[in-house]
């Protein structure tokens, strides 16, 4: 069963607010630690020197209606460029 996105279908689980707060605290602690150690803010994931991946994203005209949401709502071809990504190399 496919459920179209709608803001009224989201339900928070019991304790989810506490989990979200913990994620924010852990992330902030890591970012603040890097800033304090380096003396300035620093990206915690290194920049990749091996380039970007250019290409086209095509949303087909026959895409099933249940998938026609957001970026995929209308058919077409869109130019895209995507950077590679990796886990942080700086210990948080």
N, C-alpha and C positions, 0 to 999 in steps of 0.2 A: 504494500500500500504506500503510495506517495502522498506526502502532506505538503501542500504549498506553504511557503513561508508566510507567516502572519504573526504579528506581535502578540496576539491574544492566545496563542497555543503554547507559549513558553511557560513552564512551571518550574519554580525553584525547588530543589530537594531540601529536605530538612538538614540544616547545618551548612548549606551551600554558601551562605554569607560569610561564615567563619572561614571556609576554605578559600574563598576569594580574598578575604583580608590577609590570610596567611601567605598566599601567592604574592600579593602586593608587597608585604613586608619582606619576604625573602628576596624578591627581585630588587626592591629598593636597597636592601642591605648590600647586595652584590654590587649594584651600581655605585652606591656611596663608597664602598670599600675601594673600588677601582679609582674613583675620583680622589679619595684621600691618599692612596698610595702613589698615584701618578701626578698629583697636584692640579689636575684638571679632568674634565669629563673625557672619557675615552670609549670608543666603541668596543664592546666586549667580544665582538666577532670580527676576526681579521678580514680586511678587504682582500678579495681574490684578484690576483694579478693575471689570471689566465683567461680573462675576458667575460663577455656576455653572450647569451644565446639568443640571437634574433630569430624571428619567425612569424608565422601567421597563425592566428587563432580563428578557426572557421566554425561558426554556428550554423549547422545545416538547416535547410528549409524544412526537412522532414523530422526535425527533432521532436520527440514526444512531448505533448502539451504539459505533462507533469514536470518536465525539466525546464520549461520556459519561464525562468525566474531570473531576476537580477541581470547580470551580464549576458545571460543566455536567452533573454526574453524575445529578442528579434534576430532573425537570420542575418548573416553577413560575415565578412572577413575583416579581421582587425589585425593591424600590425602590432606585434608584441616584442619586447626585449626583456629578458629575464636574467638576473644575476644568479650565479651559483651561490649556494649557502652552505654553511657548516655550523657545527656546535661552537660555542665560545671557546677560544683558546686561552683566554685569560681566566685563571681560577677565580670564581666569584666567592 
